[in-house]
Amino acid sequence: MTDHDDDQNEMDLPTVHIAPEPYRGKPPFVRNSQTSRAAAMSKIPTARGDRARIARFLHECGDHGANCWEVEQALDMLHQTASAALRGMELRGLVVKMGKRPTGTGRKGYVYVLSSLAVPRDAR
């Protein structure tokens, strides 16, 4: 992915703000852990693009939605990246949980559906 691709992802992210940016606009990290803090800060440049990719994917999924594992598989994303992005999107009202279905391990995971308030710009 090039820097230009990151810019495109940011432009496609919905700009609706239902709730304030969670965690005072900074990525969450484990208190008193420099490693956790450093990892969180390293995601700042790409977090918005990650959310945009997930929003587009969930839009394509429609009412069927996707659980975190399905997002990870479809977008070649690490679990930590996908789950953090989905949680932030949920806190902002951009996605909603709609039941559960099995993940790759057979356990059930929440299914996320894109909120009608967060339709990606390129899908309008």
KELUM-320555 format. One record per residue: residue in one letter; residue number from 0; x, y, z of N, C-alpha, C in turn. Coordinates in steps of 0.2 Angstrom, whole numbers, always signed. Example, Ala and Ser with C-alpha at 12.3 -4.5 7.8 and 13.67 -1.06 7.14 Angstrom:
2
+------+------+-------+-------+-------+-------+-------+-------+-------+-------+-------+
! resn ! resi !  n_c1 !  n_c2 !  n_c3 ! ca_c1 ! ca_c2 ! ca_c3 !  c_c1 !  c_c2 !  c_c3 !
+------+------+-------+-------+-------+-------+-------+-------+-------+-------+-------+
!    a !    0 !   +66 !   -28 !   +39 !   +62 !   -22 !   +39 !   +66 !   -16 !   +39 !
!    s !    1 !   +64 !   -11 !   +35 !   +68 !    -5 !   +36 !   +64 !    +0 !   +39 !
+------+------+-------+-------+-------+-------+-------+-------+-------+-------+-------+
END
This chain:
124
+------+------+-------+-------+-------+-------+-------+-------+-------+-------+-------+
! resn ! resi !  n_c1 !  n_c2 !  n_c3 ! ca_c1 ! ca_c2 ! ca_c3 !  c_c1 !  c_c2 !  c_c3 !
+------+------+-------+-------+-------+-------+-------+-------+-------+-------+-------+
!    m !    0 !    +4 !    -6 !    +0 !    +0 !    +0 !    +0 !    +4 !    +6 !    +0 !
!    t !    1 !    +3 !   +11 !    -4 !    +7 !   +17 !    -4 !    +4 !   +23 !    +0 !
!    d !    2 !    +7 !   +28 !    +1 !    +5 !   +34 !    +5 !    -2 !   +36 !    +2 !
!    h !    3 !    -2 !   +36 !    -5 !    -8 !   +39 !    -9 !   -14 !   +34 !    -7 !
!    d !    4 !   -13 !   +28 !    -6 !   -18 !   +23 !    -4 !   -21 !   +25 !    +3 !
!    d !    5 !   -17 !   +27 !    +7 !   -19 !   +29 !   +14 !   -23 !   +35 !   +14 !
!    d !    6 !   -21 !   +40 !    +9 !   -25 !   +46 !    +9 !   -32 !   +45 !    +6 !
!    q !    7 !   -32 !   +40 !    +1 !   -39 !   +38 !    -2 !   -43 !   +35 !    +3 !
!    n !    8 !   -40 !   +31 !    +8 !   -44 !   +27 !   +13 !   -47 !   +33 !   +18 !
!    e !    9 !   -43 !   +37 !   +19 !   -45 !   +43 !   +24 !   -51 !   +47 !   +21 !
!    m !   10 !   -50 !   +48 !   +15 !   -56 !   +52 !   +12 !   -62 !   +48 !   +11 !
!    d !   11 !   -62 !   +42 !   +11 !   -68 !   +38 !   +10 !   -71 !   +36 !   +17 !
!    l !   12 !   -68 !   +38 !   +22 !   -71 !   +36 !   +29 !   -77 !   +41 !   +30 !
!    p !   13 !   -82 !   +38 !   +33 !   -88 !   +42 !   +34 !   -86 !   +47 !   +40 !
!    t !   14 !   -89 !   +53 !   +39 !   -87 !   +58 !   +44 !   -92 !   +60 !   +49 !
!    v !   15 !   -97 !   +55 !   +49 !  -103 !   +56 !   +54 !  -100 !   +55 !   +61 !
!    h !   16 !  -101 !   +59 !   +66 !   -99 !   +58 !   +73 !  -105 !   +58 !   +77 !
!    i !   17 !  -107 !   +52 !   +79 !  -113 !   +51 !   +83 !  -111 !   +52 !   +91 !
!    a !   18 !  -105 !   +50 !   +92 !  -102 !   +51 !   +99 !   -95 !   +53 !   +98 !
!    p !   19 !   -93 !   +56 !  +103 !   -86 !   +59 !  +103 !   -81 !   +53 !  +101 !
!    e !   20 !   -75 !   +55 !   +99 !   -70 !   +50 !   +97 !   -69 !   +47 !  +104 !
!    p !   21 !   -69 !   +40 !  +104 !   -68 !   +37 !  +111 !   -61 !   +38 !  +113 !
!    y !   22 !   -60 !   +37 !  +120 !   -53 !   +38 !  +123 !   -50 !   +44 !  +122 !
!    r !   23 !   -54 !   +50 !  +122 !   -52 !   +57 !  +121 !   -48 !   +57 !  +114 !
!    g !   24 !   -49 !   +54 !  +109 !   -46 !   +54 !  +103 !   -39 !   +51 !  +102 !
!    k !   25 !   -37 !   +47 !  +107 !   -31 !   +44 !  +107 !   -32 !   +37 !  +107 !
!    p !   26 !   -28 !   +33 !  +104 !   -29 !   +25 !  +105 !   -28 !   +23 !  +112 !
!    p !   27 !   -32 !   +18 !  +114 !   -31 !   +15 !  +121 !   -25 !   +11 !  +121 !
!    f !   28 !   -22 !   +11 !  +127 !   -17 !    +7 !  +129 !   -17 !    +5 !  +136 !
!    v !   29 !   -13 !    -1 !  +138 !   -13 !    -3 !  +145 !    -9 !    +2 !  +149 !
!    r !   30 !   -12 !    +5 !  +155 !    -9 !    +9 !  +159 !    -2 !    +7 !  +162 !
!    n !   31 !    +3 !   +11 !  +162 !    +9 !    +9 !  +165 !   +13 !    +4 !  +160 !
!    s !   32 !   +11 !    +3 !  +154 !   +15 !    -1 !  +150 !   +17 !    +3 !  +144 !
!    q !   33 !   +24 !    +4 !  +144 !   +27 !    +7 !  +138 !   +26 !    +4 !  +132 !
!    t !   34 !   +26 !    -3 !  +132 !   +26 !    -7 !  +126 !   +19 !    -6 !  +123 !
!    s !   35 !   +14 !    -6 !  +127 !    +7 !    -5 !  +125 !    +6 !    +2 !  +122 !
!    r !   36 !    +8 !    +7 !  +126 !    +8 !   +14 !  +124 !   +11 !   +15 !  +117 !
!    a !   37 !   +17 !   +12 !  +116 !   +21 !   +13 !  +110 !   +17 !    +9 !  +104 !
!    a !   38 !   +14 !    +4 !  +105 !   +10 !    +0 !  +100 !    +4 !    +4 !   +98 !
!    a !   39 !    +1 !    +7 !  +103 !    -5 !   +11 !  +102 !    -4 !   +17 !   +98 !
!    m !   40 !    +2 !   +20 !   +99 !    +4 !   +27 !   +96 !    +6 !   +25 !   +89 !
!    s !   41 !    +9 !   +19 !   +88 !   +11 !   +17 !   +81 !    +5 !   +16 !   +76 !
!    k !   42 !    -1 !   +15 !   +79 !    -7 !   +14 !   +75 !   -10 !   +21 !   +72 !
!    i !   43 !    -8 !   +26 !   +75 !   -12 !   +33 !   +74 !   -12 !   +34 !   +66 !
!    p !   44 !    -6 !   +33 !   +63 !    -6 !   +35 !   +56 !   -11 !   +31 !   +51 !
!    t !   45 !   -12 !   +24 !   +54 !   -16 !   +20 !   +49 !   -23 !   +18 !   +52 !
!    a !   46 !   -25 !   +20 !   +58 !   -31 !   +18 !   +61 !   -37 !   +21 !   +57 !
!    r !   47 !   -37 !   +27 !   +54 !   -43 !   +29 !   +51 !   -44 !   +25 !   +44 !
!    g !   48 !   -38 !   +24 !   +41 !   -39 !   +19 !   +35 !   -41 !   +12 !   +36 !
!    d !   49 !   -39 !   +10 !   +42 !   -42 !    +3 !   +44 !   -49 !    +3 !   +45 !
!    r !   50 !   -52 !    +8 !   +48 !   -59 !    +9 !   +49 !   -63 !   +10 !   +42 !
!    a !   51 !   -60 !   +14 !   +38 !   -63 !   +15 !   +31 !   -63 !    +8 !   +27 !
!    r !   52 !   -58 !    +4 !   +28 !   -58 !    -2 !   +24 !   -63 !    -7 !   +27 !
!    i !   53 !   -64 !    -7 !   +34 !   -69 !   -11 !   +37 !   -76 !    -8 !   +35 !
!    a !   54 !   -77 !    -2 !   +35 !   -83 !    +1 !   +33 !   -85 !    -1 !   +26 !
!    r !   55 !   -81 !    -1 !   +22 !   -82 !    -3 !   +15 !   -84 !   -10 !   +14 !
!    f !   56 !   -80 !   -14 !   +18 !   -82 !   -22 !   +18 !   -88 !   -23 !   +21 !
!    l !   57 !   -90 !   -20 !   +27 !   -97 !   -21 !   +30 !  -102 !   -19 !   +25 !
!    h !   58 !  -101 !   -13 !   +22 !  -106 !   -11 !   +17 !  -107 !   -16 !   +12 !
!    e !   59 !  -102 !   -19 !    +9 !  -103 !   -25 !    +4 !  -107 !   -31 !    +7 !
!    c !   60 !  -106 !   -32 !   +14 !  -109 !   -38 !   +17 !  -116 !   -37 !   +18 !
!    g !   61 !  -118 !   -30 !   +18 !  -125 !   -29 !   +19 !  -128 !   -31 !   +26 !
!    d !   62 !  -134 !   -33 !   +26 !  -138 !   -36 !   +32 !  -134 !   -42 !   +35 !
!    h !   63 !  -131 !   -46 !   +31 !  -127 !   -52 !   +33 !  -122 !   -50 !   +38 !
!    g !   64 !  -119 !   -44 !   +37 !  -113 !   -42 !   +41 !  -107 !   -46 !   +41 !
!    a !   65 !  -103 !   -46 !   +46 !   -97 !   -50 !   +47 !   -95 !   -50 !   +54 !
!    n !   66 !   -92 !   -55 !   +57 !   -89 !   -55 !   +63 !   -82 !   -53 !   +63 !
!    c !   67 !   -78 !   -52 !   +68 !   -72 !   -50 !   +68 !   -67 !   -55 !   +64 !
!    w !   68 !   -68 !   -61 !   +65 !   -64 !   -66 !   +61 !   -65 !   -65 !   +54 !
!    e !   69 !   -71 !   -64 !   +51 !   -72 !   -63 !   +44 !   -69 !   -57 !   +42 !
!    v !   70 !   -69 !   -52 !   +46 !   -66 !   -45 !   +44 !   -58 !   -47 !   +43 !
!    e !   71 !   -55 !   -50 !   +48 !   -48 !   -52 !   +48 !   -46 !   -55 !   +41 !
!    q !   72 !   -50 !   -61 !   +40 !   -49 !   -65 !   +34 !   -50 !   -61 !   +27 !
!    a !   73 !   -55 !   -57 !   +27 !   -57 !   -54 !   +20 !   -52 !   -48 !   +19 !
!    l !   74 !   -49 !   -45 !   +24 !   -45 !   -39 !   +24 !   -38 !   -40 !   +25 !
!    d !   75 !   -36 !   -46 !   +27 !   -29 !   -48 !   +29 !   -27 !   -44 !   +34 !
!    m !   76 !   -31 !   -43 !   +40 !   -29 !   -39 !   +45 !   -28 !   -43 !   +51 !
!    l !   77 !   -23 !   -41 !   +56 !   -22 !   -44 !   +62 !   -28 !   -44 !   +66 !
!    h !   78 !   -29 !   -48 !   +71 !   -35 !   -48 !   +75 !   -35 !   -42 !   +79 !
!    q !   79 !   -29 !   -40 !   +82 !   -29 !   -34 !   +86 !   -31 !   -28 !   +83 !
!    t !   80 !   -29 !   -27 !   +76 !   -31 !   -22 !   +72 !   -39 !   -21 !   +71 !
!    a !   81 !   -41 !   -27 !   +69 !   -48 !   -28 !   +67 !   -53 !   -27 !   +73 !
!    s !   82 !   -51 !   -30 !   +79 !   -55 !   -29 !   +85 !   -55 !   -22 !   +87 !
!    a !   83 !   -49 !   -19 !   +88 !   -49 !   -12 !   +90 !   -53 !    -7 !   +86 !
!    a !   84 !   -52 !    -8 !   +79 !   -56 !    -4 !   +75 !   -64 !    -5 !   +75 !
!    l !   85 !   -66 !   -11 !   +76 !   -73 !   -12 !   +76 !   -76 !   -10 !   +83 !
!    r !   86 !   -72 !   -10 !   +88 !   -74 !    -8 !   +95 !   -75 !    +0 !   +95 !
!    g !   87 !   -70 !    +3 !   +92 !   -70 !   +11 !   +91 !   -76 !   +13 !   +87 !
!    m !   88 !   -77 !    +9 !   +81 !   -83 !   +10 !   +77 !   -89 !    +9 !   +81 !
!    e !   89 !   -90 !    +4 !   +85 !   -96 !    +3 !   +89 !   -97 !    +9 !   +94 !
!    l !   90 !   -92 !   +11 !   +97 !   -92 !   +16 !  +102 !   -95 !   +23 !   +99 !
!    r !   91 !   -93 !   +24 !   +92 !   -95 !   +30 !   +89 !  -102 !   +29 !   +85 !
!    g !   92 !  -105 !   +23 !   +86 !  -111 !   +22 !   +82 !  -111 !   +20 !   +75 !
!    l !   93 !  -105 !   +19 !   +73 !  -104 !   +17 !   +65 !  -106 !   +10 !   +64 !
!    v !   94 !  -106 !    +5 !   +69 !  -108 !    -2 !   +68 !  -112 !    -4 !   +73 !
!    v !   95 !  -116 !    -9 !   +72 !  -120 !   -12 !   +78 !  -119 !   -19 !   +78 !
!    k !   96 !  -120 !   -22 !   +84 !  -120 !   -29 !   +84 !  -126 !   -32 !   +83 !
!    m !   97 !  -126 !   -38 !   +78 !  -133 !   -41 !   +76 !  -132 !   -48 !   +77 !
!    g !   98 !  -132 !   -51 !   +83 !  -131 !   -58 !   +84 !  -124 !   -60 !   +84 !
!    k !   99 !  -124 !   -67 !   +84 !  -117 !   -70 !   +84 !  -117 !   -76 !   +79 !
!    r !  100 !  -111 !   -78 !   +76 !  -110 !   -84 !   +72 !  -103 !   -86 !   +73 !
!    p !  101 !  -102 !   -92 !   +71 !   -96 !   -96 !   +72 !   -90 !   -92 !   +68 !
!    t !  102 !   -84 !   -92 !   +72 !   -78 !   -90 !   +69 !   -74 !   -95 !   +66 !
!    g !  103 !   -68 !   -94 !   +64 !   -64 !  -100 !   +62 !   -62 !  -105 !   +67 !
!    t !  104 !   -63 !  -103 !   +73 !   -61 !  -108 !   +78 !   -67 !  -112 !   +81 !
!    g !  105 !   -73 !  -110 !   +78 !   -79 !  -113 !   +80 !   -83 !  -110 !   +85 !
!    r !  106 !   -80 !  -105 !   +89 !   -83 !  -101 !   +94 !   -87 !   -96 !   +90 !
!    k !  107 !   -92 !   -93 !   +94 !   -96 !   -88 !   +91 !   -94 !   -81 !   +93 !
!    g !  108 !   -94 !   -77 !   +87 !   -92 !   -70 !   +88 !   -97 !   -66 !   +86 !
!    y !  109 !   -98 !   -60 !   +89 !  -103 !   -55 !   +87 !  -102 !   -53 !   +80 !
!    v !  110 !  -108 !   -52 !   +76 !  -109 !   -50 !   +69 !  -110 !   -43 !   +69 !
!    y !  111 !  -106 !   -39 !   +66 !  -106 !   -32 !   +65 !  -109 !   -30 !   +59 !
!    v !  112 !  -114 !   -25 !   +59 !  -117 !   -23 !   +53 !  -116 !   -15 !   +53 !
!    l !  113 !  -115 !   -13 !   +47 !  -113 !    -5 !   +46 !  -120 !    -2 !   +48 !
!    s !  114 !  -119 !    +3 !   +52 !  -125 !    +8 !   +54 !  -127 !   +12 !   +47 !
!    s !  115 !  -133 !   +13 !   +47 !  -135 !   +17 !   +41 !  -132 !   +24 !   +41 !
!    l !  116 !  -129 !   +26 !   +47 !  -126 !   +33 !   +47 !  -119 !   +33 !   +44 !
!    a !  117 !  -116 !   +27 !   +43 !  -109 !   +26 !   +41 !  -108 !   +23 !   +34 !
!    v !  118 !  -112 !   +25 !   +29 !  -112 !   +22 !   +22 !  -105 !   +25 !   +19 !
!    p !  119 !  -101 !   +21 !   +17 !   -95 !   +24 !   +14 !   -96 !   +29 !    +8 !
!    r !  120 !   -92 !   +34 !    +7 !   -94 !   +39 !    +2 !   -94 !   +36 !    -5 !
!    d !  121 !   -90 !   +31 !    -6 !   -89 !   +28 !   -13 !   -95 !   +23 !   -14 !
!    a !  122 !   -99 !   +22 !    -9 !  -105 !   +18 !   -10 !  -112 !   +21 !   -10 !
!    r !  123 !  -112 !   +28 !   -10 !  -118 !   +32 !   -10 !  -120 !   +33 !   -17 !
+------+------+-------+-------+-------+-------+-------+-------+-------+-------+-------+
END
